[in-house]
């Protein structure tokens, strides 16, 4: 029983921490947290591909929606 309470408390504190970091840094904080997980799910855990693909997808997801409407 006590383990379930600890799990719920950890999940709540983690969600609050992620929410606070996104609130402070905005969209870049959200992209920095989510994009590596999406890339890992699609490409796998090999860091030779994971790091460059995360950087590329993070760049595209931040700059494309901002730059294209202005043109």
C-alpha positions in Angstrom: 0.0 0.0 0.0 2.7 2.4 0.9 4.5 1.8 -2.4 1.4 3.0 -4.4 1.3 6.2 -2.4 5.0 6.9 -3.1 4.4 6.2 -6.8 1.6 8.6 -7.0 3.6 11.3 -5.1 6.6 10.8 -7.5 4.3 11.1 -10.6 2.7 14.2 -9.2 6.0 15.9 -8.3 7.5 15.0 -11.7 4.4 16.5 -13.5 4.7 19.6 -11.4 8.5 19.9 -12.2 7.9 19.5 -15.9 5.0 22.0 -15.8 7.2 24.5 -14.0 10.1 24.1 -16.4 7.8 24.6 -19.4 6.1 27.5 -17.8 9.5 29.2 -17.3 11.2 28.4 -20.6 8.1 28.1 -22.8 8.0 26.1 -26.0 11.7 25.4 -26.1 11.5 23.6 -22.7 8.6 21.5 -23.9 10.4 20.6 -27.2 13.6 19.8 -25.3 11.7 17.4 -23.1 9.5 15.7 -25.7 11.5 15.5 -28.9 14.3 13.1 -27.7 11.6 10.7 -26.5 9.8 10.8 -29.8 13.0 10.2 -31.7 14.0 7.4 -29.4 10.7 5.7 -30.1 11.1 6.0 -33.8 14.8 5.4 -34.3 15.8 3.3 -31.3 18.4 3.9 -28.5 21.5 4.2 -30.7 23.1 7.5 -29.8 24.9 7.9 -33.1 21.5 8.5 -34.7 19.5 9.7 -31.6 21.5 12.9 -30.9 21.6 14.4 -34.4 18.0 13.4 -35.1 16.9 15.0 -31.9 18.7 18.2 -32.7 17.3 18.3 -36.3 13.7 17.5 -35.2 13.9 20.0 -32.3 15.1 22.7 -34.7 12.4 21.9 -37.2 9.6 21.8 -34.6 10.7 25.2 -33.2 11.7 27.2 -36.3 9.4 25.9 -39.0 6.1 27.0 -37.3 7.6 30.4 -36.5 9.4 31.2 -39.8 6.9 30.0 -42.4 3.9 32.1 -41.5 6.1 35.2 -41.5 7.1 34.7 -45.1 
